Every structure is written in C-alpha cells, then in structure tokens.
C-alpha cells in the first residue's frame, strides 16, 4: 500500500505517517522542508527500523512545485492507494503564495485541489484508493467570499482560515460526488483532528505563548490522538465515501474517531459547484474523470 501524506514532518501528518508505516504501508512524506522531513524519518525509523518511508519535496504554496511533485511521483510509482491532504497553515499574517493567492486559501485548499487533480490518473487505476482531506471545526460559521478570495479587500486571519477549511470540506464531498457520478471506485473522505496540540497553534507568531499552553491542555488532545480521525478515514473498510470523521467528544474537540454530521446546510450544491469551477480556473488543473 502506497500513501502520500502532505505536511508529514510534524503534528497530525507525522503521527499518521508513523502509524501507517507501522502497518506496513510505503509512506511518502510530502514536505516543504527537507531537513525537517529527514528528522521525521529518523524519528520514525528509531521506533521502527523496518519502516518504509521517504521524503519528497512539495510546496503547496507554489503550483510549479505541486506539478513537479506529481510528475516525480508518477515517474517513480505506478499506483497510489491513499492521498492524505493534511498540510496546512493557520492564522498567519496576511501573505500570498508564489502564484498570488491568499496564503491560507492557496496552501490549504488550492494546492491540495491541484495535487489531487494531477494525481487523479493514478488514483483512478488503483483499486480501493481513497483521498482524505483534512478540514477543521473552524468550518462552522465560515463562508466562502468569492469576491475577496485573495484578501485584497480586507483580511482577518481567523476568518480566512475558516474559509480555507470550509473549502477543504466542500472539496472532499464534491470530489466524492463526482467519483460516484462517473462510476469511479476511488472514494473521498473528509476528517478533522478536533483541537490538537500541534505546531499549527503558534498563532502565526512563532512559539505558542506560555499562558496559552496551559489552556491548550484543558481543551486539546495530543497530536497522536488528533491523528486518529485521519487514520480512520484512510483505512476503515466500512467507509463508502463522502463521510466526515472527527473526535466523538464534546463539541468534537477531542476523543476517538467517529462519523460526524457537519454544520447544518454546509453542503450547498451551488457553492460547491462554484468553488470547483473557480478552483479549476485559478490552478489551471482540470479533472479528467
């Protein structure tokens, strides 16, 4: 079984890579920082010398890098069992990707949209394959402002983070719908880690302030627990596509993985279709079903 996990050098992605490699999967850590990726691999192999893990360079904030990664992977591998769209940036100061997209929407959604589309031929020909895309409880109350996707008409970091995570959730469901409409066996599943204590929680300013670390322990769970919904979404045989997996505790903030009902009315067909069309236009990646 071959698995790609974006942003697998730390946090949820690292924990998922460690667990899936323990189960015998060949895991590709698709990372921006090769040095951090190497440290992650050394750490995984320290616990499991037999782990089949490797790093490949991927910067989701650069469509050329996404294209290069896809080409390199396709040249080396003939199949892809699981693609985990995990990497993300959370509430940074206003910034843009190499291609001029707002950093969170560009990295969290558009980069993964392009990556999935470019790897689609391999996914389609791999029996039992699936795509897992990470969303967040931040999708609740979020909306997609198609008139200000680049943040040029005003930027609020948390609002734009919620927008990107809503986009992840809508993409995951729309992708599964299109798989089914076209008779493709591949499935698409969304998940979220609840509130997990990972390096995403640096508030875009470096290290988490000490006063927040104490609060985090009350409301969050370790990354190893936060990774369970990802692992469940990636390997559970009972899933048929279109599900949303999250922790089963209060407010879905922590706990063990279970199928979760997203915020009411979130799967608006018109918005899902518009997001898909806009994403194809912005990335230049057209899905060939």
N, C-alpha and C positions, 0 to 999 in steps of 0.2 A: 504494500500500500504506500503510495507516494502522496505526501502532504506538503503544501506550501502554507506558511504562516507569515503574514506581514507583521513587521514590528516585533519579532520574536526574541529580541535580545534582552527584554525585561518584562516585568509585570505579568499580565494575563497571557500574553503571547509566549513568553518564556516558560511559564508553568504548563501551558498546553503542549508546547514542544517537548518538554521533559516527559510528560505523561504519555503522549502518543508515541514517542521514541521508545519508551519502556515497553509499550505494547508491540514493538517490532516494526513500526512504521519508518519509512525513509522520510525524514523531515528536512525541508529546506527552510532555513531561516532567512527570509527576505528582508534585509535590513539596510538602512542608510549608512550606518557607521560600522565599517568592517572590524574595527578594533573592539567595539562593544560586542559585536556578533561573535568574534573569536573567544572573548571572555565567557560568553554564554555557552558556547560549545564546550569549552574546557570544563565549565561547571557541570554541564550535563554528563560529560564523559567521566568526570570524577566519581559520580554516583553510579554510572552505568557504562562500563568500558566498551560494551557491545553496541552502544547507541549509534545508529546510522543517521548522522546529522551533518549538514553542511551549510555554509552561508553563501548567499548570492546577493549582489548589490541591487538595491531598489530604493529609489527616492520617489515617493508618491506625489511630491510637490513639483515633479518635473516629468511631463508626459514623454519626453525623449527617453528618460531613464526607465519608465514603465514599458515603453516599446522595446528597449534594449533587453530588459529583463525577460520579457515574454519570448523574444527571439532566442535568447540564450537558453532559456528553459526548454523551449520546443526543440531546439537543436540537440539537446542532451537527453531529453526524456521523451518516451513515446506515449505516455499516459499521465493522467492527473486524477487521483481519487478524491482528494479533498483540497479545496482552496479556502483558507480562513482569512477573511478580510478584517484583520484585527487592528492594524496600526492606526494611531490617531493622535491629533494634537488637541489640547483642551485649554480654552480661555487664554490664549496668548495675546500680547498687544497686537494691534492691527498690523497685518503684514500680507504680502502676496506671494503666490507660488511663482515658479520660473515662467509660467505661461500667463501670469497676470490675474489669476483667480484669488479671491479672498482665501487666506491660508487654511482655515478650518474646512470650509466647503470644498476647496480644491484638493486638500490632502485626504480628508476623511471620506468624502463621497466621490468626487470626480476621478481621483487617482484610482480608487478601487473599481469604479464603473469601467474605466478604460482597461484596467488589468484583467477584469473578469471577461470583458468582451474579446480581448486579444487571446485569452487562454480558452475561449469557448470551444474551438475545434477539438482540442484535446479532451476537455470535459465531456463533450458530446460522444466521443468514441470510447470513453472509459466506462465500462458497466458499473452501475451503482455509485457513480460520482455525485458529489454534492458541493454546494457553495455555502459557506457560513459567513454571515456578515454581522459584525458587532454594532448594535445600537446602544441605547442608554435610557435610563429613566428620565433623562433630560429631554426626551422627545415629547413628554407630557406638557401640554400647553404651548408647544412650539408650533411654528408655522413657517412656510417657505415663501419668502418675499422675492418673487421673480423679478421685481423691478429694482432690486438692490442686492443682487447676489454677490457683487464684488465689494460691497460695503462702502462704495464711494459716496453714497447719500446718508452716511451715518453708520457707526459701528459700535455695538455693545457686545463684548466678548462672550458673555454667557448666552445671550440671545442667538448669536451666530453659531455657538456650539450646539445649542438645542436644534437649530435649523439643520445643521450637518448630520446630527444623529437621527432626526426625523427622516432626512433624505436616505440614510442608510436603511432604515426600517421599510420605507416605501419601496426602495430599490429591491430589497430582498423579496418582498411579496410580489412585486410586479415581475421580477425575474422568474419566480416560480410559476406565476400565471402564464407567462409566455412559454416556459418549458412545456407546461401541460397542454396549452393550445396547439403547440407544434408537435405533440407526440414524442417529446424528448424525455428520456428516462431520468436524466440528471434532476436533482431537486435543489431548492434553495431554502435555507432556514435562517432566521434571524435569532440573535440572542443578546443578552446584556449581563454584565457581571454584578449588578446591584451597585453598592458603593464599596469599592475595594481599595485597599491601601496600597496604591501603586504610585510610581513617579509621575503619573498624569496629574496628581494633586499637588503640583508645585505652583499653582495659580499663575503660571507663565512668568514667574519671577525668580526662578532658581529653587532653593530648598523650601519646603513647607515650614511656615513659622511654628515655633515650639508650642505656642498656645493652641494651635490648631491640631497638633499631633495627638494631644490628649483627647480632644473632642472626636477626632477621627476614630480612635479605638472604640468609642462608645457606639458610633453609628456605622462603622465599616467592618469589613472582614478581610482576612489576609488574601493576598493575590492567589494563593493555591486554592482557596475556596471560590474566589471570584472567577477562576478559570473553569470551574465545573460546568456551568451552562455552555461554554464553548465546546468542551469535550463531549458533553451530552448531545449537543446539536451536530457535532461532527460524526459521531459513531453510533448513536442509538438507532437500532433497526426498526423501531416502531414508528419513526417519523416518516411522513409521506410528502413533506414539502409545504412551505407556507407558514409553518409554526413559528412562534416567538417564545424562546426559552429564557427564563430568568430565575433568580432565587425565590424560594417559596415563603420567605419570612415576611414580617410586617412591612408594608409599603414596597415589597420586593427589593429591599435594601440589602438583605443578607439571607443566607440559608442554603438549602440544597436545590438543585435544578428541577424545574417543573415547567409545563406548558403554561404560559401566561396570556391573559387577554390584554391586548394593548389598550391605550386610551380610546374611549368611545368615539366613533366616527373618524378614526385616524386614516383608514384606508379609503380615501376619497378617490374614486376612479379617474375623475377629471384631472386632479392634481398629480396622481401617479403617472398618467399618460403624458402630461405636460413636462413633468420632471424628466421622464425618459427621453423625450424629444429634445429638450434643452441640453441634457447631458450628452447625447449623441452629437449635437451641434457644437458644443463647447470643446469636447475632447477630440472630435473627428473620428471617433470609433463607432462603427455601425455593426450592430449584432447580426450575425448570419445564422438564423435559426433554420 
